[in-house]
Amino acid sequence: KLTSIVIPEGVTEVAVSSCPLLEQVSLPDSLRILGDFAFSHCPKLKTIVIPDGVTEIGEQAFYQDIRLTDVTIPESVRSIGGAAFRFSAWLEAKQQENPLVVVNSILIDGMTCTGEVQIPEGVTQIADYAFAPALELTGVQFPESLERIGASAFEGLNLKSVLIPEHVKQIDYRAFADCPALESITVMNPLCDFALSYEPGDGKGGPDAYTPSFSGLTGKLIGYTGSTAETYAELFGYQFESLGDAEPLLNGDYNGDGAIGPEDAQNILNVYTRSLSGKKAAVCGLRKTACDISGDGIIGVEDAQAVLQYYVKNTLSSVPTPWERFVGR
């Protein structure tokens, strides 16, 4: 029977879902996260003012709030979960203005799109489930500004070919899964990370199980030799077509940003930790070559230590030390 709620100052995260009589909500300036399902299934809620300082709106945060018409979203919001406003009056109004609904450089919805669409320049993220189920979508062109494609964003659609530009850093779980007409996916970033859902074996000889971003792909995966796309194709038995050799990385530059730093060392340790836990560390050829500092064929603790020592030495020194002299080979 809750009809109104005032969240007090000091609260940084909130999730209050399935309140059928809720009509009024007041959120504090201290709020930083609207959690998953935060105010979902609140059919009488009409207005929400999200305070400045909130950085994240969770998955299905206002799902099926059918009377929600007035929404204020501050520029501080940098992440919006899948289907956050789906089946709300606010989203329906936005769809009528433009079938590509963009908030703070995040494309949150495109499920009413048909035919070929051009995602506008400036969009950096495509939210989870953004185009599912846009069954009449036949093609999509991505902007150079795009960095992330969310989980299940294009799952089950009628796309024939996909060209993913070089600035895309991450393709999430099942992003292009079960697209029956998909003939090819071209990935221009040789270090693009593909999300994997991992289930370990049963300990009795049963195999490890991975569910990929492109689950069900019958076409070919196209990318550079030594790239994550090639490694991904090998891992799941996809047909791979090479665009040629990728540019080599600097020694120790795991993330490929052109600099050596603590983040690279941490990534190397993460690979080592996954291998210890029995999970496959699907490291591409580029990273294997660049991050095996010791030359023993293994990416591990010794390599991470070398990267950190190299970073510290070259940060403190005005004269850079080349890797060859640093490692003595």
C-alpha positions as YAML, in Angstrom:
chain: A
units: angstrom
residues:
- id: 1
  name: LYS
  ca: [0.00, 0.00, 0.00]
- id: 2
  name: LEU
  ca: [3.02, 2.29, -0.25]
- id: 3
  name: THR
  ca: [2.05, 5.44, -2.21]
- id: 4
  name: SER
  ca: [5.04, 7.76, -1.64]
- id: 5
  name: ILE
  ca: [8.60, 7.48, -0.46]
- id: 6
  name: VAL
  ca: [11.35, 9.91, 0.52]
- id: 7
  name: ILE
  ca: [14.83, 8.41, 0.45]
- id: 8
  name: PRO
  ca: [16.96, 10.23, 3.07]
- id: 9
  name: GLU
  ca: [20.28, 11.96, 2.49]
- id: 10
  name: GLY
  ca: [23.28, 9.68, 2.89]
- id: 11
  name: VAL
  ca: [21.78, 6.81, 0.90]
- id: 12
  name: THR
  ca: [23.99, 6.09, -2.15]
- id: 13
  name: GLU
  ca: [22.13, 3.18, -3.75]
- id: 14
  name: VAL
  ca: [18.46, 2.27, -3.93]
- id: 15
  name: ALA
  ca: [16.17, -0.41, -5.36]
- id: 16
  name: VAL
  ca: [12.45, -0.44, -4.48]
- id: 17
  name: SER
  ca: [10.48, -2.48, -7.00]
- id: 18
  name: SER
  ca: [6.96, -3.83, -7.52]
- id: 19
  name: CYS
  ca: [5.01, -1.19, -5.59]
- id: 20
  name: PRO
  ca: [1.67, -1.11, -7.44]
- id: 21
  name: LEU
  ca: [0.33, 2.03, -5.69]
- id: 22
  name: LEU
  ca: [3.54, 4.08, -5.61]
- id: 23
  name: GLU
  ca: [2.96, 7.54, -7.10]
- id: 24
  name: GLN
  ca: [5.69, 9.81, -5.69]
- id: 25
  name: VAL
  ca: [9.42, 9.33, -5.15]
- id: 26
  name: SER
  ca: [11.99, 11.79, -3.77]
- id: 27
  name: LEU
  ca: [15.64, 10.85, -4.22]
- id: 28
  name: PRO
  ca: [18.56, 12.37, -2.25]
- id: 29
  name: ASP
  ca: [21.52, 14.25, -3.67]
- id: 30
  name: SER
  ca: [23.79, 11.61, -2.12]
- id: 31
  name: LEU
  ca: [22.45, 8.96, -4.49]
- id: 32
  name: ARG
  ca: [24.95, 7.41, -6.89]
- id: 33
  name: ILE
  ca: [23.33, 4.19, -8.14]
- id: 34
  name: LEU
  ca: [19.78, 3.26, -9.08]
- id: 35
  name: GLY
  ca: [20.08, -0.50, -8.81]
- id: 36
  name: ASP
  ca: [18.70, -3.24, -11.05]
- id: 37
  name: PHE
  ca: [14.86, -3.21, -11.00]
- id: 38
  name: ALA
  ca: [15.06, -0.06, -8.87]
- id: 39
  name: PHE
  ca: [11.47, 1.12, -9.47]
- id: 40
  name: SER
  ca: [10.25, -1.51, -11.91]
- id: 41
  name: HIS
  ca: [6.61, -2.56, -12.00]
- id: 42
  name: CYS
  ca: [5.37, 0.64, -10.40]
- id: 43
  name: PRO
  ca: [2.43, 1.32, -12.76]
- id: 44
  name: LYS
  ca: [1.22, 4.50, -11.02]
- id: 45
  name: LEU
  ca: [4.58, 6.29, -10.95]
- id: 46
  name: LYS
  ca: [4.41, 9.26, -13.35]
- id: 47
  name: THR
  ca: [7.45, 11.42, -12.55]
- id: 48
  name: ILE
  ca: [11.04, 10.71, -11.56]
- id: 49
  name: VAL
  ca: [13.83, 13.24, -11.02]
- id: 50
  name: ILE
  ca: [17.20, 11.52, -10.89]
- id: 51
  name: PRO
  ca: [19.59, 13.78, -8.96]
- id: 52
  name: ASP
  ca: [22.87, 15.03, -10.34]
- id: 53
  name: GLY
  ca: [25.66, 12.74, -9.19]
- id: 54
  name: VAL
  ca: [23.95, 9.47, -10.08]
- id: 55
  name: THR
  ca: [26.34, 7.54, -12.35]
- id: 56
  name: GLU
  ca: [24.46, 4.31, -12.95]
- id: 57
  name: ILE
  ca: [20.89, 3.28, -13.77]
- id: 58
  name: GLY
  ca: [20.50, -0.47, -13.45]
- id: 59
  name: GLU
  ca: [18.88, -3.09, -15.62]
- id: 60
  name: GLN
  ca: [15.07, -2.77, -15.90]
- id: 61
  name: ALA
  ca: [15.17, 0.10, -13.40]
- id: 62
  name: PHE
  ca: [11.79, 1.48, -14.57]
- id: 63
  name: TYR
  ca: [10.56, -1.56, -16.48]
- id: 64
  name: GLN
  ca: [6.79, -1.61, -17.13]
- id: 65
  name: ASP
  ca: [6.16, 1.71, -15.41]
- id: 66
  name: ILE
  ca: [3.41, 2.27, -17.92]
- id: 67
  name: ARG
  ca: [2.34, 5.74, -16.69]
- id: 68
  name: LEU
  ca: [5.85, 7.16, -16.32]
- id: 69
  name: THR
  ca: [5.91, 10.20, -18.60]
- id: 70
  name: ASP
  ca: [8.26, 12.73, -17.00]
- id: 71
  name: VAL
  ca: [11.90, 11.65, -16.52]
- id: 72
  name: THR
  ca: [14.89, 13.84, -15.65]
- id: 73
  name: ILE
  ca: [18.29, 12.20, -16.27]
- id: 74
  name: PRO
  ca: [21.42, 14.20, -15.33]
- id: 75
  name: GLU
  ca: [24.59, 14.28, -17.41]
- id: 76
  name: SER
  ca: [26.40, 12.45, -14.60]
- id: 77
  name: VAL
  ca: [24.78, 9.14, -15.65]
- id: 78
  name: ARG
  ca: [27.42, 7.11, -17.56]
- id: 79
  name: SER
  ca: [25.79, 3.67, -17.52]
- id: 80
  name: ILE
  ca: [22.20, 2.61, -18.26]
- id: 81
  name: GLY
  ca: [21.23, -1.04, -17.95]
- id: 82
  name: GLY
  ca: [19.26, -3.11, -20.41]
- id: 83
  name: ALA
  ca: [15.53, -2.40, -20.80]
- id: 84
  name: ALA
  ca: [15.81, 0.28, -18.11]
- id: 85
  name: PHE
  ca: [12.73, 2.17, -19.37]
- id: 86
  name: ARG
  ca: [11.07, -0.48, -21.53]
- id: 87
  name: PHE
  ca: [7.28, -0.38, -21.66]
- id: 88
  name: SER
  ca: [7.13, 3.04, -20.04]
- id: 89
  name: ALA
  ca: [5.13, 5.93, -21.51]
- id: 90
  name: TRP
  ca: [8.32, 8.03, -21.49]
- id: 91
  name: LEU
  ca: [10.16, 5.58, -23.74]
- id: 92
  name: GLU
  ca: [7.21, 5.24, -26.10]
- id: 93
  name: ALA
  ca: [7.15, 9.01, -26.55]
- id: 94
  name: LYS
  ca: [10.90, 9.02, -27.24]
- id: 95
  name: GLN
  ca: [10.49, 6.25, -29.82]
- id: 96
  name: GLN
  ca: [7.93, 8.33, -31.69]
- id: 97
  name: GLU
  ca: [10.42, 11.21, -31.85]
- id: 98
  name: ASN
  ca: [13.23, 8.94, -33.06]
- id: 99
  name: PRO
  ca: [13.42, 5.12, -33.09]
- id: 100
  name: LEU
  ca: [17.03, 5.42, -31.91]
- id: 101
  name: VAL
  ca: [16.71, 6.61, -28.32]
- id: 102
  name: VAL
  ca: [20.00, 8.08, -27.06]
- id: 103
  name: VAL
  ca: [20.69, 9.36, -23.54]
- id: 104
  name: ASN
  ca: [24.10, 10.77, -22.54]
- id: 105
  name: SER
  ca: [25.82, 9.11, -25.53]
- id: 106
  name: ILE
  ca: [24.23, 5.75, -24.65]
- id: 107
  name: LEU
  ca: [21.85, 4.20, -27.19]
- id: 108
  name: ILE
  ca: [19.29, 2.72, -24.81]
- id: 109
  name: ASP
  ca: [16.64, 1.55, -27.28]
- id: 110
  name: GLY
  ca: [16.21, 0.74, -30.95]
- id: 111
  name: MET
  ca: [13.60, -2.01, -30.87]
- id: 112
  name: THR
  ca: [11.16, -0.12, -33.14]
- id: 113
  name: CYS
  ca: [13.79, 0.27, -35.89]
- id: 114
  name: THR
  ca: [13.20, -1.27, -39.32]
- id: 115
  name: GLY
  ca: [15.38, -1.78, -42.37]
- id: 116
  name: GLU
  ca: [18.87, -0.22, -42.40]
- id: 117
  name: VAL
  ca: [19.81, 2.16, -39.58]
- id: 118
  name: GLN
  ca: [22.75, 4.50, -39.02]
- id: 119
  name: ILE
  ca: [23.71, 4.96, -35.37]
- id: 120
  name: PRO
  ca: [24.73, 8.62, -35.00]
- id: 121
  name: GLU
  ca: [28.27, 9.74, -34.32]
- id: 122
  name: GLY
  ca: [28.82, 10.50, -30.64]
- id: 123
  name: VAL
  ca: [27.20, 7.30, -29.36]
- id: 124
  name: THR
  ca: [29.79, 5.47, -27.24]
- id: 125
  name: GLN
  ca: [27.69, 2.59, -25.88]
- id: 126
  name: ILE
  ca: [24.84, 0.39, -27.03]
- id: 127
  name: ALA
  ca: [22.92, -0.78, -23.98]
- id: 128
  name: ASP
  ca: [22.05, -4.40, -23.25]
- id: 129
  name: TYR
  ca: [19.02, -5.65, -25.26]
- id: 130
  name: ALA
  ca: [18.83, -2.31, -27.09]
- id: 131
  name: PHE
  ca: [17.66, -3.77, -30.41]
- id: 132
  name: ALA
  ca: [16.08, -7.00, -29.22]
- id: 133
  name: PRO
  ca: [13.54, -7.78, -30.57]
- id: 134
  name: ALA
  ca: [13.73, -5.43, -33.63]
- id: 135
  name: LEU
  ca: [12.91, -8.31, -35.98]
- id: 136
  name: GLU
  ca: [12.53, -6.03, -39.02]
- id: 137
  name: LEU
  ca: [16.04, -4.62, -38.65]
- id: 138
  name: THR
  ca: [18.13, -5.72, -41.66]
- id: 139
  name: GLY
  ca: [21.32, -3.66, -41.30]
- id: 140
  name: VAL
  ca: [23.17, -1.32, -38.98]
- id: 141
  name: GLN
  ca: [26.10, 1.05, -39.40]
- id: 142
  name: PHE
  ca: [28.15, 1.85, -36.34]
- id: 143
  name: PRO
  ca: [29.80, 5.24, -35.64]
- id: 144
  name: GLU
  ca: [33.53, 5.62, -35.11]
- id: 145
  name: SER
  ca: [32.78, 6.88, -31.59]
- id: 146
  name: LEU
  ca: [31.37, 3.51, -30.46]
- id: 147
  name: GLU
  ca: [33.30, 1.74, -27.68]
- id: 148
  name: ARG
  ca: [30.98, -0.93, -26.26]
- id: 149
  name: ILE
  ca: [28.20, -3.18, -27.56]
- id: 150
  name: GLY
  ca: [26.03, -4.49, -24.73]
- id: 151
  name: ALA
  ca: [24.81, -7.98, -23.92]
- id: 152
  name: SER
  ca: [22.16, -9.42, -26.27]
- id: 153
  name: ALA
  ca: [22.02, -6.05, -28.04]
- id: 154
  name: PHE
  ca: [21.32, -7.65, -31.45]
- id: 155
  name: GLU
  ca: [20.41, -11.18, -30.39]
- id: 156
  name: GLY
  ca: [18.20, -13.12, -32.79]
- id: 157
  name: LEU
  ca: [17.96, -10.45, -35.53]
- id: 158
  name: ASN
  ca: [18.07, -10.64, -39.37]
- id: 159
  name: LEU
  ca: [21.48, -9.03, -39.95]
- id: 160
  name: LYS
  ca: [23.56, -10.42, -42.84]
- id: 161
  name: SER
  ca: [26.95, -8.86, -42.13]
- id: 162
  name: VAL
  ca: [28.41, -6.75, -39.35]
- id: 163
  name: LEU
  ca: [31.41, -4.39, -39.48]
- id: 164
  name: ILE
  ca: [32.59, -3.42, -36.00]
- id: 165
  name: PRO
  ca: [34.84, -0.31, -36.09]
- id: 166
  name: GLU
  ca: [38.29, -0.15, -34.54]
- id: 167
  name: HIS
  ca: [37.32, 1.95, -31.51]
- id: 168
  name: VAL
  ca: [34.99, -0.74, -30.11]
- id: 169
  name: LYS
  ca: [36.78, -2.15, -27.06]
- id: 170
  name: GLN
  ca: [34.16, -4.58, -25.75]
- id: 171
  name: ILE
  ca: [31.42, -6.83, -27.13]
- id: 172
  name: ASP
  ca: [29.33, -8.29, -24.34]
- id: 173
  name: TYR
  ca: [27.70, -11.66, -23.75]
- id: 174
  name: ARG
  ca: [25.43, -12.88, -26.60]
- id: 175
  name: ALA
  ca: [25.58, -9.49, -28.34]
- id: 176
  name: PHE
  ca: [25.11, -11.10, -31.78]
- id: 177
  name: ALA
  ca: [23.91, -14.52, -30.70]
- id: 178
  name: ASP
  ca: [21.53, -16.62, -32.80]
- id: 179
  name: CYS
  ca: [21.32, -14.30, -35.82]
- id: 180
  name: PRO
  ca: [20.28, -16.86, -38.47]
- id: 181
  name: ALA
  ca: [21.19, -14.79, -41.55]
- id: 182
  name: LEU
  ca: [24.57, -13.59, -40.28]
- id: 183
  name: GLU
  ca: [27.24, -14.43, -42.87]
- id: 184
  name: SER
  ca: [30.20, -12.50, -41.48]
- id: 185
  name: ILE
  ca: [31.38, -10.36, -38.57]
- id: 186
  name: THR
  ca: [34.40, -8.14, -39.20]
- id: 187
  name: VAL
  ca: [36.21, -6.83, -36.11]
- id: 188
  name: MET
  ca: [38.64, -4.00, -36.87]
- id: 189
  name: ASN
  ca: [40.09, -3.68, -33.36]
- id: 190
  name: PRO
  ca: [42.66, -6.48, -32.93]
- id: 191
  name: LEU
  ca: [42.34, -6.20, -29.13]
- id: 192
  name: CYS
  ca: [38.54, -6.04, -28.88]
- id: 193
  name: ASP
  ca: [37.43, -7.99, -25.80]
- id: 194
  name: PHE
  ca: [34.67, -10.57, -26.24]
- id: 195
  name: ALA
  ca: [32.65, -11.47, -23.16]
- id: 196
  name: LEU
  ca: [32.48, -15.13, -22.24]
- id: 197
  name: SER
  ca: [30.08, -16.82, -19.87]
- id: 198
  name: TYR
  ca: [32.11, -19.58, -18.21]
- id: 199
  name: GLU
  ca: [30.99, -22.75, -16.47]
- id: 200
  name: PRO
  ca: [33.73, -25.08, -15.16]
- id: 201
  name: GLY
  ca: [33.65, -28.80, -15.74]
- id: 202
  name: ASP
  ca: [32.13, -31.18, -13.22]
- id: 203
  name: GLY
  ca: [35.53, -32.37, -11.98]
- id: 204
  name: LYS
  ca: [34.87, -35.85, -13.38]
- id: 205
  name: GLY
  ca: [36.13, -35.30, -16.88]
- id: 206
  name: GLY
  ca: [33.26, -33.12, -18.04]
- id: 207
  name: PRO
  ca: [34.39, -30.25, -20.28]
- id: 208
  name: ASP
  ca: [34.47, -26.57, -19.42]
- id: 209
  name: ALA
  ca: [31.60, -24.68, -21.05]
- id: 210
  name: TYR
  ca: [31.78, -21.22, -22.58]
- id: 211
  name: THR
  ca: [28.93, -19.19, -24.06]
- id: 212
  name: PRO
  ca: [30.27, -16.56, -26.47]
- id: 213
  name: SER
  ca: [29.22, -13.18, -27.78]
- id: 214
  name: PHE
  ca: [28.47, -14.78, -31.16]
- id: 215
  name: SER
  ca: [26.76, -17.98, -29.98]
- id: 216
  name: GLY
  ca: [25.28, -19.85, -32.93]
- id: 217
  name: LEU
  ca: [27.42, -18.09, -35.56]
- id: 218
  name: THR
  ca: [27.49, -20.15, -38.77]
- id: 219
  name: GLY
  ca: [29.22, -17.49, -40.87]
- id: 220
  name: LYS
  ca: [32.84, -16.38, -40.65]
- id: 221
  name: LEU
  ca: [34.67, -14.15, -38.22]
- id: 222
  name: ILE
  ca: [37.02, -11.68, -39.91]
- id: 223
  name: GLY
  ca: [39.91, -9.91, -38.19]
- id: 224
  name: TYR
  ca: [43.69, -9.54, -38.03]
- id: 225
  name: THR
  ca: [46.19, -12.34, -37.57]
- id: 226
  name: GLY
  ca: [47.16, -12.46, -33.90]
- id: 227
  name: SER
  ca: [43.95, -10.67, -32.85]
- id: 228
  name: THR
  ca: [41.39, -11.57, -30.22]
- id: 229
  name: ALA
  ca: [39.03, -12.37, -33.11]
- id: 230
  name: GLU
  ca: [41.40, -15.09, -34.34]
- id: 231
  name: THR
  ca: [41.77, -16.52, -30.83]
- id: 232
  name: TYR
  ca: [37.99, -16.42, -30.38]
- id: 233
  name: ALA
  ca: [37.46, -18.23, -33.69]
- id: 234
  name: GLU
  ca: [39.92, -20.95, -32.65]
- id: 235
  name: LEU
  ca: [38.27, -21.34, -29.25]
- id: 236
  name: PHE
  ca: [34.79, -21.89, -30.69]
- id: 237
  name: GLY
  ca: [35.57, -23.47, -34.05]
- id: 238
  name: TYR
  ca: [34.41, -20.53, -36.19]
- id: 239
  name: GLN
  ca: [35.70, -20.01, -39.71]
- id: 240
  name: PHE
  ca: [38.30, -17.23, -39.58]
- id: 241
  name: GLU
  ca: [39.43, -14.94, -42.39]
- id: 242
  name: SER
  ca: [42.50, -12.75, -41.90]
- id: 243
  name: LEU
  ca: [42.78, -9.09, -42.85]
- id: 244
  name: GLY
  ca: [46.57, -9.43, -42.58]
- id: 245
  name: ASP
  ca: [49.02, -9.04, -39.71]
- id: 246
  name: ALA
  ca: [48.12, -6.64, -36.92]
- id: 247
  name: GLU
  ca: [50.61, -4.03, -35.75]
- id: 248
  name: PRO
  ca: [52.72, -5.51, -32.91]
- id: 249
  name: LEU
  ca: [52.34, -4.19, -29.38]
- id: 250
  name: LEU
  ca: [55.03, -2.64, -27.22]
- id: 251
  name: ASN
  ca: [56.56, -5.11, -24.81]
- id: 252
  name: GLY
  ca: [54.34, -5.28, -21.73]
- id: 253
  name: ASP
  ca: [51.52, -3.20, -23.27]
- id: 254
  name: TYR
  ca: [48.66, -5.63, -22.59]
- id: 255
  name: ASN
  ca: [45.83, -3.14, -23.18]
- id: 256
  name: GLY
  ca: [47.40, -1.68, -26.33]
- id: 257
  name: ASP
  ca: [47.22, 1.96, -25.30]
- id: 258
  name: GLY
  ca: [50.83, 2.64, -26.28]
- id: 259
  name: ALA
  ca: [52.07, 3.00, -22.69]
- id: 260
  name: ILE
  ca: [53.42, 0.61, -20.03]
- id: 261
  name: GLY
  ca: [51.76, 0.87, -16.61]
- id: 262
  name: PRO
  ca: [50.20, -0.81, -13.56]
- id: 263
  name: GLU
  ca: [47.03, -1.69, -15.48]
- id: 264
  name: ASP
  ca: [49.08, -3.85, -17.86]
- id: 265
  name: ALA
  ca: [50.68, -5.66, -14.93]
- id: 266
  name: GLN
  ca: [47.27, -6.26, -13.36]
- id: 267
  name: ASN
  ca: [45.89, -7.68, -16.61]
- id: 268
  name: ILE
  ca: [48.83, -10.06, -16.82]
- id: 269
  name: LEU
  ca: [48.18, -11.20, -13.25]
- id: 270
  name: ASN
  ca: [44.49, -11.70, -14.09]
- id: 271
  name: VAL
  ca: [45.47, -14.02, -16.95]
- id: 272
  name: TYR
  ca: [47.73, -15.97, -14.60]
- id: 273
  name: THR
  ca: [45.04, -16.21, -11.92]
- id: 274
  name: ARG
  ca: [42.47, -17.53, -14.41]
- id: 275
  name: SER
  ca: [44.91, -20.21, -15.50]
- id: 276
  name: LEU
  ca: [45.45, -21.28, -11.87]
- id: 277
  name: SER
  ca: [41.70, -21.60, -11.32]
- id: 278
  name: GLY
  ca: [41.36, -23.93, -14.29]
- id: 279
  name: LYS
  ca: [39.71, -21.40, -16.59]
- id: 280
  name: LYS
  ca: [41.04, -21.03, -20.09]
- id: 281
  name: ALA
  ca: [42.96, -17.80, -20.51]
- id: 282
  name: ALA
  ca: [42.06, -16.92, -24.10]
- id: 283
  name: VAL
  ca: [45.01, -14.61, -24.75]
- id: 284
  name: CYS
  ca: [45.51, -13.48, -28.34]
- id: 285
  name: GLY
  ca: [48.81, -13.87, -30.18]
- id: 286
  name: LEU
  ca: [49.58, -10.15, -29.97]
- id: 287
  name: ARG
  ca: [49.39, -10.18, -26.18]
- id: 288
  name: LYS
  ca: [51.28, -13.47, -25.84]
- id: 289
  name: THR
  ca: [54.18, -12.00, -27.83]
- id: 290
  name: ALA
  ca: [54.17, -8.64, -26.06]
- id: 291
  name: CYS
  ca: [53.65, -9.78, -22.47]
- id: 292
  name: ASP
  ca: [55.88, -12.85, -22.20]
- id: 293
  name: ILE
  ca: [58.74, -10.68, -20.96]
- id: 294
  name: SER
  ca: [60.75, -13.58, -19.54]
- id: 295
  name: GLY
  ca: [60.51, -15.54, -22.78]
- id: 296
  name: ASP
  ca: [59.48, -18.77, -21.06]
- id: 297
  name: GLY
  ca: [56.28, -19.20, -23.07]
- id: 298
  name: ILE
  ca: [54.05, -18.39, -20.08]
- id: 299
  name: ILE
  ca: [52.37, -15.12, -19.09]
- id: 300
  name: GLY
  ca: [52.69, -15.02, -15.31]
- id: 301
  name: VAL
  ca: [53.86, -13.35, -12.12]
- id: 302
  name: GLU
  ca: [57.44, -12.83, -13.32]
- id: 303
  name: ASP
  ca: [56.18, -10.94, -16.36]
- id: 304
  name: ALA
  ca: [53.87, -8.75, -14.26]
- id: 305
  name: GLN
  ca: [56.74, -7.91, -11.92]
- id: 306
  name: ALA
  ca: [58.94, -6.99, -14.88]
- id: 307
  name: VAL
  ca: [56.26, -4.67, -16.26]
- id: 308
  name: LEU
  ca: [55.88, -2.90, -12.90]
- id: 309
  name: GLN
  ca: [59.64, -2.55, -12.45]
- id: 310
  name: TYR
  ca: [60.00, -1.18, -15.97]
- id: 311
  name: TYR
  ca: [57.18, 1.30, -15.33]
- id: 312
  name: VAL
  ca: [58.72, 2.53, -12.07]
- id: 313
  name: LYS
  ca: [62.23, 2.81, -13.52]
- id: 314
  name: ASN
  ca: [61.06, 4.78, -16.55]
- id: 315
  name: THR
  ca: [58.71, 6.97, -14.51]
- id: 316
  name: LEU
  ca: [61.50, 8.06, -12.18]
- id: 317
  name: SER
  ca: [64.19, 8.36, -14.84]
- id: 318
  name: SER
  ca: [64.45, 11.15, -17.37]
- id: 319
  name: VAL
  ca: [66.24, 8.79, -19.78]
- id: 320
  name: PRO
  ca: [64.05, 5.86, -20.95]
- id: 321
  name: THR
  ca: [65.53, 2.38, -20.62]
- id: 322
  name: PRO
  ca: [64.85, 0.04, -23.56]
- id: 323
  name: TRP
  ca: [63.36, -3.34, -22.76]
- id: 324
  name: GLU
  ca: [66.36, -5.18, -24.20]
- id: 325
  name: ARG
  ca: [68.70, -3.58, -21.68]
- id: 326
  name: PHE
  ca: [66.16, -3.81, -18.85]
- id: 327
  name: VAL
  ca: [65.71, -7.60, -19.12]
- id: 328
  name: GLY
  ca: [69.28, -8.25, -20.20]
- id: 329
  name: ARG
  ca: [68.50, -9.82, -23.53]
...
